[in-house]
Amino acid sequence: MHRTCLLLIQSGHVPSEPFTKVDTIRPKVLGGDMQRREALGVICGIATAWPFIANAQQGERVRRIGVLTGGPNDETFRFDLAAFQRALQHLGWIEGRNVEFNVRSGDNNSQRVAIEAKEIVRFKPDVILVGPSNALLPLRNETSTIPLVFVRVSDPVGQGIITSLSRPSGNITGFSNLEFSLVGKWLQTLKEIAPGVKRVAMIIHASNAVSANWYRQFETLAPTFAIDPIAAPINDPSDIKRIIETLGQAKDGGLIFPGDAFTDSRPVRELILNLIATNPMPAVFGRRDFVTNGGLICYGIDQTEQYRLAASYVDRILKGESPADLPVQQPSKYFLIINLKAAKALGLTIPLRLQQLADEMIE
């Protein structure tokens, strides 16, 4: 071993920097031969460890993070993704240094979502951020081992995605989306701001995995507000046009859009707002983007905040924690946003109580 170390020294294969420190060693008790053997032992120990030291200096292990959205890779999604990546940076995960991303979108097409789910598993990521349900469900069929952190998923227990909120078990955890109890709040707010409303359509894409639960709550609670509920599942933009134009012919109609990957996409959102502008009626939305772009009222959660929070779970999983030990978190804060310009266009006066409750009022 000593001969090998001496050869390394003579050949110059061991960098000189560590030996600067070795040269300063001055054993006080050992004799000549013993001193030489001890020094050689120290040198050989450093020479053996040097490849590992050099590797550590060259860079950390690069971890892989997959991202799969069931909706389009549009402006809204990219904004949310950027929030997720910034939150990871604050936790020490820097793209190009110790983490790389593989981002895929299903564009609200079930066949494409299934293909992208397979492809992202082939990427062999350490963890996958996924949402909403139309992406999580097919991805769950592709892997039972890669940790999945979901966002924008309603009723994960009812969908059979997890067994318990506190102990999700398996490889899946995350952040639950809107709760079904919000239906009552939407109806109450709509009736309060527009007392004349008597017929309300709730519009959800037919592929929404929990639409049946939304409609069940809607049909149960609407009569308590003297509202006739109209369940209005849609498959494409033409369905939205037909429903809004039909309901707009009456003077007592209203709309509720809980929000899903289809209706939240920018082209569909713009279509909805344009149709409401030409067929004026009050509408409540579950997503902020509608109201900041001209809609009347939003009561819901900060969707972008879910992406920020998801970064903390991804961080913990990359550091060794199991998703089964990370409880699924439900929304704890809701916000009310009112667009005063939209209210004025509809001839509505915002009650003082709602003005006081509003987190934001857009002039």
Steps between C-alpha positions, in 0.01 A plus 500: 500500500788736590674424171178586314471828685864587432448428132197726501703776659791457265277491193313812607155330479398624842426874504744706694252698711430225760873433540564855599315407817686166533837677477413689816467177702783468750462189722666575833540149644553260210847400381629515140351178350188526705464866411529423130242218525256726688540779247449259214184372665358851518600566139342177378180577689473836326593350164226239540241762596599751233270373220201542731611847605552598137155368401335696779676814383391446139131515590210344684291210376241629257148397602217462250158659545217419262205737455177386335194719450178371351426844357690705241849635549357850487567833665315409820677167543841653430433764765416228754800291396729800542369545855576134571853531363571822693387332822736211426785743442446647845535146634830453320390319183646686205433397141827427321685439824328229703163451333355460152136518390295309246175691442214345302138598430197301394312797353165370635522201266463166678701309240784748508499507881540119503794523258669776698453304823690208349774727367557679828538167681763398242692812604553319835448807717562502874158663550214627281282807552162429341152645470212520467313166521494444124880467516537337841267208429680372187840568656404293803444207263856536367693489828455385857857579602589851379379757757213713366413841647165625372340844479152614392335167587157496666389223738806272466353254752164482322678442170691209652835671444600476866362310796524781755586870509720460808669179383470489121709179471663385180692737276250788479444814705431866429263792532125466462312754295153648549260338748142410412373718784591798282187439294289647780727804519480558125120480505475731801734759346320491166160545664628778722649704217213426258180430700298461182688188390274194492665262253870416522711276279814339639741437212766228534677296236350152465842338552541657844555206734292647782227680302235260635581612856488867403160456338366298793582783740369758255161332452464448876585854608356715221133471612594638843586826321182494288711408197417248231826308434605417145774238477691588183786264414689603189723325248615785278469878453178465301329360811602806698366730229167317487450503879589866552297624205195297606515610862573857398162528331337501843543788742546286808798286402839457666815292454749312716838386370681293767801475267681211337787447257273563201310811606810654660700490177547845350304452173199355681518761773494777240207333323304481825560866587410614149178298505403644837570851370256446211251306714520699824441305821675468837759224531713366784838343429735282697810638329647849539599537132137537395435802720826679426405470132148638536290243687273601790596300810760245602480301822771239521857418592831630373589227250853632458557463873445126461797483267714694748398266781562195284866601478537432874375143456724442198793628705423265789463202267831578327658508846373151580149527643225271376182644343306259719616697805400841359131576568286632218424864572165664438437869430504712813436841349250623242480841343216711362569729203237730352526683169316829550511585130326172414241561771427845361462361147240255634319776694580331832572669830752319719355457851704664775552164670672356191708814461624458856573129449677545169874440496526705183272723297598573142399850390 
